[in-house]
Amino acid sequence: MNVLLAVITVILVTITASGANIVFEGTPPDNPKTVAGYARRYPNPDSLAAFLVREGYLDAAVRRDSTRLVVDAGQRCRIGQIKWLGDTGSTRLAAIPFTQRNLEQSIEDRLAPLRDSGYYYCTAAVISISRRGSEIFPVVRLTPGPRLILKSSLFSGLTRTSPQLVARYIPIESGDTLTERKLEAAEKAAAAVPFVNFTPPLMLKPRAGYTDTDLEFVFVEKKQAVIAGGGGYVPEAPSSFVWHLDLAFQNLFGRGRQIRIKSEKREADRQVLDIGYTQPVFLIGTGSAGGRVATRDYRGRFYEFALSAHYRARFSPGFSASLGLSWRRVEPEGNFPSFSSFASAVTVARDNLDDSLNPSGGLSIDWTIEFSYRRYLSDSLSAQSAKSSFNETRNRLAASWFRPLVSNLIAHVGVGYVGFETSEPLPPVSELYYIGGPGTIRGYRNEQFTALRSAYGTVEPRLRFTSGYLFAFYDAAYINNRIIGAGGGVETDEFYRCGYGLGGAVIDRARSVRLSLAWNPDSPFDQPRLSIEFSSEI
């Protein structure tokens, strides 16, 4: 019984202390809510007095009066001037509350420009503090140390890859003064080298005297062959299987060159073959140039053969722009004229995602505008064409935004727009955009709808973990097209479609698998659209 009474007494005392009233007398603090909140969590007078001193109330007094905590904060001290020794005796007027955090931040603000000027080993120490009334006068000794000069860059982990090639991607050279800004830029640039994986952090290896240093970058080479693909079935025709296969040979001969072969079966009668070549080019900063040859065989509709070339310049790790030129020849089926098209395109991309494979935050934007001249061939003109040539414009915009919500729950919102501006009342079906399937509105067949213009988006909350994520999604799209109306004239056809579903992905640097099940409002629950996407280094 005595033990039980003792326990009850302790509990009552604790509850009483936790719920004790806080009374301010004399000079109240500038931040009474903050002080009261701390007192409720830590109702011990000594603890609260120490907290007040750290907040700049050097004359604070705290006592317990029955169930109350009586606080006399006194006048809050402020930093008058900080005297910096070792810096030509300069002084700085601070006029901010004298708290440990404010003093440390003032010192860090003074050290930052020194580090950014090459004094990488600079330090500061408070050697004395004096007080006059409510003003505090710290004296801080600065020790700049030697300026750090880069002697050489070392690249570890490279066996096939040319170190000289990798060095051209890093914006730092022998003889440069090392600053925080340059080191951050070098680390971001190393992470952006497309054919190797950078393993942070950078490692400084000072030489004797600590004025010269080597900078070591650690890389892991990517496998030379990567295979990616996907597949699914059409619920309306279970025997019909659609797929895509993407085979890339990267970093050929250790020079960053890449050959990519992509084959797709988008529907039972729609097949695509795309072969491309890319290599590093250093005309404006770091960049790449290449070309591709592609075909589209849409049986019963058209056959297309295309050639293109591009140059891409990366101005910073998160910003790039590219210029593309292309030529296409299209042979429609039936009594429709064939034509050729010449186009030039400009693309601007901005990306600050924190992880390119499994992001938890950041934004990526990709915008392309294309101008083209399309001309019907003179020997295949039909009565349906009032003009033989057209100047046309295309716009493509894609953006993805990621933001952490609670714990491992990540918000992902994606939006996109495609638009084809032409004066031809009914342009050929090969010139239209195809909407449906992954990338636009899941829950519908691949390329189920054709459109002149379409705006689409997705909301995809993700439960993120180290090697992948689980997700649910809701896709929606506005589709605008031109059709022949009941009276034989051209009419605008516009409608909305949506899809929803769930899935999961397992991802690492070498391989990934993504699986999803999708429905649309008209599809039976027991007939979801199954989509499987994978990639793997070989």
C-alpha positions, 0 to 999 in steps of 0.5 A: 500500500505504501508503494502504491501511495508513493507512486500516486504521489509522484504521478500527482506531482508530475501532473501538477508540475506539467500543468503549473501556471507560469507567471511573469513579473518584472520585465516580461520576455520579448517572446513570452509564448516561446518561454511558456512553451519551454516551461510547459515541457521542462517545468524545472526552474534551473532548466528554464533559467538556463534556457533564458540565458541561452536566449539572451536574458542574462539576468533572468531569475526563476523560482517555484511558488507553490504550483506556479513558476515565477519568471523575471526575465529581465532585459534581453541583451543584444549584440552591440558590436563584434570585433574581429581580430586577424581581419584588420581589426574590423568591427561589425554592428549586429544589434540582434538578440544575444543568443548562441544561435545568433552569435554562431550565425554571425560568425558563419556569415563572416567565414562564408566569404573567406571560404568562397575566396579560397580560405578553405581551412579558415576558423573562428574562435570567441576569445572574450565577451564584455558587457555594457548594460544590455549590450554584449561585445564579443571579440572573435579571432579569425584564422584564415589559414592558407588559400587552397589551390587545386594541383590535380584532379584524380578519377577513381573507378575508371577502367574503360572510360577515358579520364581526359573525357570525364575531366572535360565535364568538370568545371574546375582545373589545375591552378584554380583556387578551391572555394565552396561554390566551385566544389559544389559546382564540381560535385553537381557536374560530376553527378551529371556525367551521363555515362558513369555514376558519381559516388559523393562526396568529393575527397580533398587530399592536401599536399605538404604545406596544406596550400596545394591539394588533389581532388579525388572523384570516385566513379562507378562505370555503367555497364555498356549494354542496357535493355529496357522494355515493357509489355501489356495486354488489351482486355478487349482482345486478350490475345493481342499483346503490345510491347516496347524494347529499348536496347542501348550500347553506351560509353562505347570505346570509353568515349561516351558514345551511345547507340540506341535501338528501340522497337515498339508494337503499340497496337496489333497493326502499329509498329515503330523502329528507331535507331539513334547515335549520340556522342559527347561534343564540347562546343558550348560547355558540355553537350552531345550531338547525334542522329537517328533514323526511324520508321512508323508502320501503321498498316492500313493508315500510313508508312513513315521514314524519318531522318534527324540530327540534334545538338544539345548543350548543357549550361549547368547540371540542371539546365540544357537546351537543344536544336534539332533538324529533321526530314520525314517522308510519309506514304499514306494508304489508299487514295491519299497524297504522299508528302515530305516534311522539313522541321527544326525544333528547339528544346529547353529543359530544367531539372532540379530533382533530388534523385533522377530514379526515385525522386522525393522532391523537385521539379522538371520541365521540358518544352519543345517548339517545332517549325515545319514546312510540309509539302505534298508531292506533285505526282500524288496530289488528289482532289482533297488537297486545296494547297500543296504546302503548309507551314506548321508549328508544334508545341510540346510541354511536359512537367513533373513536380515532386514534394514530400508530404508526411513521412515517406508519402510523396506527392507527384503531379505531372502535366503535359500539353501537345499542340499542332497548328496547321491551316489544313482543315483535315491534316493527315492522320500521321501528323496527329498526336496519339493519346492513350496508354502510359505517359498520357491516360492509363486505363485506355489502349495505347494511342487509342485517340487522335488529337490536334491538341491535348492537355493531360495530367496525372496525380500520383501519390507515392509511398516511397522506400529506399529501393522503389515505391508503391503508387496510386494514380488518377489521369485525365486528358482533354482531347481536341480534334477535327472530324467530318460532321454529319453535313459533310463539313469539318467540325471540332470534336472535343472531349475528356477522358480519365483513368485510374489505378495502382501499382509499384516499382522496384528501382536501383542504379542497375535495374528497375521494374514497374508494374501497374493496373489501370481502369477507365470508367467504362472498363469492368473491374475484373479487366484492368489494363496490365502494364509492365516496364523494366530496364536492366544493365547487361 
